[in-house]
Structure formats: C-alpha cells, structure tokens
Amino acid sequence: MKIEKNSLSPIAIVAPPGGRELAQLVDKELTQRRYPKNREKSFIIRCECPRFANGEAKAVILQSIRGCDVYVIADIGNYGCRFTIQGIESPMSPDDHFQDIKRVVAAIGGRAYRINVIMPLLYQSRQHKRTARESLDCAVSLQELQNLGVKNLITFDAHNSHVQNAVPLMGFENLHASYQIVRSLLENEKEIIVDKNKLMVVSPDEGAVDRCLYYANSLGVELGLFYKRRDTTRIVDGKNPIVKHEFLGTSVAGKDIMIVDDMLASGQSMLMSAEELKKYGANDIYVIVTFSLLTDEGVERFEKAYNEKLIKRVYATNLTYRNPKLKNAKWFREVDVSEFIAYFIDRFNRDESISALLDTSSKIHKFLKKH
C-alpha cells in the first residue's frame, strides 16, 4: 500500500462481524475525506470469523495488512449478530464480540505498523470497580488487549474513564459525541430555545453529573440533579432497587428539559426522573444518551411514556446496535457519528493533535452563534 503524504502508514480498517455496519459508514466518510474524486476507494480489509460446529471460532485476515496503521472497529453490544453452536442459533453476547476482537488482533500478529481498537461501547465498562469479592472485568480486558499488542484504544463516553489506569502505557482516548447530539437536537427540535430561563439539563443520578455539567456549561443553562435513594436491604436484578428520586436544583416549571446519561438500559431510571420533573411543571422532556440498549420491553415502556406525553423524544447515537423496534419509533432520533470517527482516524493517522476532538465545547459555542 502507498503511504499518503503526512501519514504514518497506510490506513486499514478491519471489522469483526459486530462492527461491520459502523465500519462501512466510517469507511465511506474517510474515503470522501481522503479521496473525494475516487468513491470506489476503500480502506476496509476483508476479514472473517468462521465458527466450528461446537461454537469455537477463528479470525482470518483475507488481505495484506503488513505495515498498515490498523483500526479494528467493533461493537460489543451488537446482539443482532448470530452464530450457530451445535445446530442452535444464538445471538452474540459482549463476551463473544470481545473474543472476536482478540482473534482479529492475534491474526494480524506483528505484521501491522500499529494496531488501534475502536470500541465505542467499552467492554465491561459498568464493571469498573470492585465491591467486596468481585472481578475487575474492564481492567482485565484492557490489559489483555495491551498484552496482545494493541497500541491505542478509542472509546466513547466511557462509563468511568478512570479505568484507563489499568493500562497506563497504552493509549486510551475517551471521545464524546456531545457536539453531534446537540446539533441534531437543535436542528430537529426548532421550538427549543437555548436560554437558562427556557432550557435546563438534568442528571438522572450522581454518576452522570460530570457529563451533564459539560452539556450545561456548553449550552449556558442551569444544571439539576436527581439523588437516587436505594433500598440497600434488597437486591433486584443485581442491584439495590430505587426507593425514590429526590430532585436537587432550581425550578423546572415551564422549562424544556434535557435528561442526559451515557446509556439507556432498562430506561426505568430515566422515566422515573421524567415523571418527577413533570410533577414540578417541566415542559417538553428530551432523553439524551450516547448508547441506547433498550430491549423490546424497554421500547414498549418508552412508547407508553411518549403516548402519555411524559417524554417528547429520545436521542441516541449509532455507535452501538439499536433495537429494530426502537429505530422505527416516531419518538426516537438517531445521531450519526461516523463522520466524527473518520475525522479522528484521519488526524490520528497523520499524528496530528486531537485535543479539539476531545473537547468540543468551543464547536458547540460556534454552532449556537449560527443557530
């Protein structure tokens, strides 16, 4: 492969089964950026992860990647991928996807100039700390990738970015899609007025405060917070059930609300927050997340909330698999982040500064002036 001007080495995008949809979108954007006159060009290197009858697998790289700057794009949340084990079709779990990532890295071996893993939804990110006799899965998985020769891991909105302390000698870039989400929200919801008397950002719990503070400061609006009071005497679905949401903040009466978090799992916490805010006189409520992990049951729960005018819209990125029912819901808006990833790869491959990509507040300010 020919090395382009200012590039460290030729770019190669490798995608195990779970990341192929996102990889194709990124490849299209990257090709347009690097070869605007040659749309037939592609940076994708074909690879396969065939399965044996008993469910075991291997990775096969079908094109040369020698000397390339490799970007392995994976989605560990893609349960839409399926494989057959002993004649039974099974959806791929995050564990299966992570094994595929390791297989691909192992298949590349020492042939590449550099191996970078783009894993938007960080594997085991919710198991980032230990309580009593628990495993530190996220830390262990990062060390596995480092030991296999991965030089950089690029993720989005990590549940707790401090987990990078497990691999101090490996690059760990925690990106955010804040600008893309804000732009999509304001372009689609024309009635939103960005003013501290008309709009407010609310954190659904203590863990999302930093994330919400970033949005509030970027938009120049007030921040509110819900404190979750839990029943520590019981465990339901692996966690202490929430007894009550207590709101801390200024009046929400007559204001549009952005409830912001990194992911939407069951969605119950978000809806409880929305219900409380409506009691306090909030106007339209928008749920803003990076990853929507809603199941069929969760989609039905939000459909009901939408019909009852509890929420107006849910905004989430295309960085992980979305439930087909969710994608077709009239209250859901998908935010495409593929152009941002392509821009990151373009700069990273040229060894250029990515500081502006890590903090997009100035970009949000410029957009607000034009909006």
C-alpha positions in Angstrom: 0.0 0.0 0.0 1.1 3.5 -0.8 1.8 5.8 2.1 0.0 9.1 1.8 1.5 12.5 2.4 2.0 13.2 6.2 0.6 9.7 7.1 2.4 7.4 9.5 1.5 4.5 7.3 -1.4 3.3 5.1 -4.8 3.1 6.9 -6.5 -0.3 7.2 -10.0 -0.8 8.7 -10.7 -4.3 10.0 -14.1 -5.1 11.3 -15.2 -8.3 13.0 -18.9 -9.2 12.4 -20.3 -7.0 15.2 -18.7 -3.8 13.8 -19.2 -4.1 10.1 -22.2 -1.7 9.8 -20.4 1.1 11.6 -17.1 0.3 9.8 -18.8 0.7 6.4 -20.2 4.1 7.4 -16.8 5.2 8.7 -15.0 3.9 5.6 -17.4 5.9 3.3 -16.7 9.1 5.3 -13.0 8.6 5.4 -12.8 7.8 1.6 -14.7 11.0 0.9 -12.3 12.9 3.1 -9.1 11.4 1.6 -10.2 10.6 -1.9 -13.1 12.9 -2.8 -12.7 12.1 -6.5 -12.4 8.4 -6.1 -15.5 7.0 -4.4 -14.5 3.4 -5.3 -11.6 3.5 -2.9 -12.0 1.6 0.4 -9.9 1.3 3.5 -11.7 -1.9 4.6 -9.6 -5.0 4.8 -11.7 -8.1 4.4 -11.7 -10.5 7.4 -13.9 -13.4 8.5 -14.6 -15.0 11.9 -15.9 -18.5 10.9 -17.3 -20.8 13.6 -16.7 -24.5 14.1 -19.7 -26.7 14.9 -19.0 -26.6 18.6 -19.1 -22.8 18.7 -15.3 -22.2 18.7 -14.1 -19.7 16.2 -11.0 -18.2 14.5 -10.2 -14.9 12.7 -8.9 -14.9 9.1 -7.5 -11.7 7.5 -8.1 -12.0 3.8 -5.8 -9.2 2.5 -2.4 -8.0 3.3 -2.1 -5.6 6.3 1.7 -5.5 6.5 3.0 -2.1 7.6 -0.5 -0.7 7.9 -2.0 1.6 10.6 -4.8 -0.8 11.5 -8.1 0.3 13.1 -10.2 -2.6 14.4 -13.8 -1.3 14.7 -16.0 -3.4 16.9 -19.5 -3.2 18.6 -19.6 -5.4 21.6 -23.3 -4.6 22.0 -24.4 -6.0 18.7 -26.8 -8.8 19.7 -28.2 -8.7 16.2 -25.2 -10.8 15.1 -25.9 -14.5 15.4 -23.9 -17.8 15.2 -24.6 -21.5 15.3 -23.5 -23.8 18.1 -24.4 -27.5 17.9 -27.1 -26.6 15.4 -28.7 -24.0 17.6 -28.6 -20.3 16.5 -27.5 -18.0 19.3 -27.2 -14.2 19.5 -23.6 -12.9 20.1 -23.0 -11.6 23.6 -20.4 -8.9 24.5 -18.1 -11.8 25.6 -18.4 -13.3 22.1 -17.6 -10.0 20.4 -14.6 -9.3 22.7 -13.2 -12.8 21.8 -13.6 -11.8 18.1 -11.6 -8.6 18.7 -8.8 -10.6 20.3 -8.9 -13.1 17.4 -8.6 -10.4 14.8 -5.7 -8.8 16.7 -4.0 -12.2 17.0 -4.5 -12.9 13.3 -2.8 -9.5 12.5 0.1 -10.6 14.6 3.2 -8.4 14.3 2.6 -7.5 10.7 0.9 -4.2 11.1 2.7 -0.9 11.8 0.3 -0.2 14.6 -3.0 -1.7 16.0 -5.7 0.6 17.3 -9.1 -0.7 18.6 -12.1 1.5 18.2 -14.7 0.1 20.6 -17.3 2.8 21.1 -19.2 0.9 23.8 -16.4 -0.1 26.1 -16.4 -3.8 27.0 -17.4 -4.4 30.7 -17.4 -0.6 31.3 -20.0 -0.9 34.0 -17.8 -3.3 36.0 -15.1 -0.7 36.5 -14.7 -1.0 40.3 -14.7 -3.7 42.9 -17.2 -4.2 45.7 -16.1 -7.0 48.1 -15.2 -10.2 46.1 -15.9 -9.0 42.6 -14.0 -9.3 39.4 -12.5 -6.2 37.7 -13.5 -7.2 34.2 -13.0 -4.0 32.4 -9.4 -3.6 33.8 -8.6 -7.2 32.9 -9.9 -6.9 29.3 -7.8 -3.7 28.7 -4.7 -5.5 29.9 -5.5 -8.4 27.6 -5.6 -6.0 24.6 -2.4 -4.4 25.7 -0.6 -7.7 26.1 -1.8 -8.7 22.5 0.0 -5.6 21.1 -2.8 -3.1 20.9 -1.2 0.4 21.0 -4.4 2.6 21.4 -8.0 2.0 22.4 -10.5 4.6 21.3 -13.9 4.5 23.0 -16.9 6.9 23.5 -18.3 8.2 26.7 -16.8 5.5 29.0 -18.9 4.7 32.0 -15.9 5.6 34.1 -12.8 6.8 32.2 -10.6 6.1 35.3 -10.4 2.5 34.2 -7.6 3.6 31.9 -5.4 3.5 35.0 -5.2 -0.3 34.4 -3.2 0.3 31.2 -1.0 3.4 31.8 1.3 2.5 28.9 -1.5 2.0 26.3 -3.2 5.0 24.6 -6.7 5.4 25.8 -8.8 8.0 24.0 -12.3 8.7 25.5 -14.3 10.6 22.9 -17.7 12.2 23.2 -20.5 12.8 20.7 -21.8 15.9 22.5 -21.5 18.3 19.6 -23.2 15.8 17.2 -26.0 15.3 19.6 -26.6 19.0 20.4 -26.5 19.8 16.7 -29.0 17.1 15.9 -31.3 18.1 18.8 -31.4 21.8 17.9 -31.8 21.2 14.2 -34.7 18.8 14.7 -36.5 20.5 17.7 -37.0 24.0 16.4 -39.1 25.0 19.4 -36.2 24.6 21.8 -34.8 28.0 23.0 -31.2 27.8 24.4 -31.7 30.1 27.4 -31.3 29.5 31.1 -34.9 30.5 31.6 -36.2 28.2 28.9 -33.9 25.1 29.0 -32.3 23.0 31.7 -30.0 20.0 31.8 -30.8 17.3 34.4 -28.7 14.5 35.6 -30.7 11.3 36.4 -28.2 10.3 39.1 -24.9 11.3 40.8 -22.8 9.3 38.4 -23.9 11.4 35.4 -23.2 14.8 36.9 -19.8 15.5 35.1 -21.4 14.6 31.8 -24.4 16.8 32.4 -22.3 19.6 33.7 -20.4 19.6 30.4 -23.7 20.0 28.4 -25.0 22.7 30.8 -21.7 24.7 30.6 -21.6 24.3 26.8 -25.2 25.5 26.4 -25.0 28.1 29.1 -28.0 26.7 31.1 -28.7 25.5 34.6 -28.0 22.0 35.9 -30.3 19.9 38.1 -29.6 16.6 39.8 -31.6 13.6 40.9 -30.4 11.7 44.0 -31.4 8.0 44.0 -32.4 6.8 47.4 -32.0 3.0 47.3 -33.1 0.1 49.4 -29.8 -1.4 50.5 -31.5 -4.3 52.2 -32.7 -5.9 48.9 -31.1 -6.8 45.6 -33.2 -6.9 42.4 -31.7 -7.7 39.0 -28.2 -7.4 40.5 -28.7 -4.0 42.1 -30.4 -2.3 45.0 -33.8 -1.1 43.9 -34.5 2.7 43.8 -37.0 3.8 46.5 -37.3 7.4 45.5 -35.9 10.0 43.2 -35.1 13.3 45.0 -34.6 16.4 42.8 -31.9 18.9 43.7 -31.9 22.1 41.7 -33.7 25.3 40.7 -37.3 25.4 39.5 -38.1 23.5 36.3 -41.5 25.0 35.8 -42.1 25.9 32.2 -38.7 24.8 31.0 -37.7 22.2 28.4 -35.5 19.5 30.0 -32.6 17.5 28.7 -32.0 14.4 30.8 -28.5 13.2 29.9 -26.7 10.0 30.6 -24.1 7.7 28.9 -26.5 4.8 28.2 -30.2 3.8 28.3 -30.5 0.2 29.6 -33.9 -0.6 31.1 -34.9 3.1 31.0 -36.8 3.0 34.3 -34.5 5.5 36.0 -34.9 8.0 33.1 -38.7 7.6 33.2 -38.9 8.0 36.9 -36.9 11.2 36.6 -39.2 12.4 33.8 -42.3 11.6 35.9 -40.9 13.7 38.8 -40.0 16.6 36.6 -43.5 16.7 35.1 -44.9 16.9 38.6 -42.7 20.0 39.1 -44.2 21.6 35.9 -41.5 20.8 33.3 -42.4 21.4 29.7 -41.0 19.0 27.0 -38.5 16.4 28.2 -35.8 15.0 25.9 -33.8 12.0 26.8 -30.2 12.3 25.6 -27.8 9.2 25.6 -24.8 8.0 23.8 -25.9 4.4 23.8 -29.4 3.1 23.6 -29.5 -0.6 24.8 -33.3 -0.8 25.1 -34.9 -4.2 24.7 -38.4 -4.8 23.3 -39.8 -4.3 26.8 -37.9 -1.1 27.2 -39.1 0.2 23.9 -42.7 -0.5 24.9 -42.1 1.3 28.2 -41.0 4.4 26.4 -43.8 4.1 23.8 -46.2 4.3 26.7 -44.4 7.3 28.2 -44.5 9.0 24.8 -48.2 8.4 24.4 -48.8 9.8 27.9 -46.7 12.9 27.0 -44.1 12.1 29.7 -41.3 12.4 27.2 -41.1 14.1 23.8 -38.0 12.5 22.2 -35.1 10.1 22.7 -31.8 10.9 21.1 -29.0 8.3 20.8 -26.0 7.7 18.5 -25.4 4.9 16.0 -22.3 3.8 17.9 -23.9 0.5 19.0 -26.7 -1.8 17.8 -30.2 -0.3 18.1 -33.3 -2.4 18.6 -35.2 -2.5 15.3 -38.4 -1.5 17.1 -36.5 1.4 18.6 -35.2 2.6 15.2 -38.8 2.7 13.8 -40.3 4.5 16.8 -41.5 8.0 16.0 -40.1 9.4 19.3 -36.6 8.2 18.5 -33.9 10.1 16.7 -30.6 8.5 15.7 -27.4 10.6 15.7 -24.8 9.6 13.1 -21.2 9.8 14.5 -19.4 8.0 11.6 -18.1 11.3 10.2 -16.6 12.2 13.5 -14.8 8.8 13.8 -13.5 9.2 10.2 -12.1 12.6 11.1 -10.5 11.2 14.2 -8.8 8.4 12.2 -7.7 10.9 9.6 -5.9 13.1 12.2 -4.7 10.2 14.3 -3.1 8.6 11.2 -1.3 11.8 10.4 -0.1 12.1 14.1 -1.9 15.4 14.4 -3.3 16.8 17.7 -6.7 15.5 18.7 -7.3 18.0 21.5 -10.1 19.7 19.7 -11.9 16.3 19.3 -11.6 15.5 23.0 -13.3 18.8 24.0 -16.0 20.0 21.6 -17.4 22.8 23.7 -15.9 25.5 21.5 -17.5 23.9 18.5 -20.9 23.8 20.3 -20.5 27.6 21.1 -19.8 28.3 17.4 -22.9 26.3 16.4 -25.1 28.2 18.9 -24.0 31.5 17.5 -25.1 30.5 14.0 -28.2 28.7 15.1 
